[in-house]
Amino acid sequence: MNKKHKRQRGLCLCEYTPALSDEAAVQIHEFLQVMSASLLARYGGRIERYYAKNPKPNVKELEPWSYSGEPF
């Protein structure tokens, strides 16, 4: 992995995802925005309470699938 990816904030799944067309990338991006807004509308208060008690992120930046906290 190059140094650029190590310095970036947020998730870097570039190595693990297939190449997408521009249209597919936009469709996925828009879908995730709608899903995120829906999740926040329904569970925003709970999410805020969780982060108030647990300020450290519980998702590993380069391996988000290897969750290290409590199960749902």
Long-range contacts (C-beta under 8 A, 24 or more apart in sequence): 1-62, 5-62, 10-61, 11-59, 11-61, 11-62, 11-64, 12-61, 12-62, 13-64
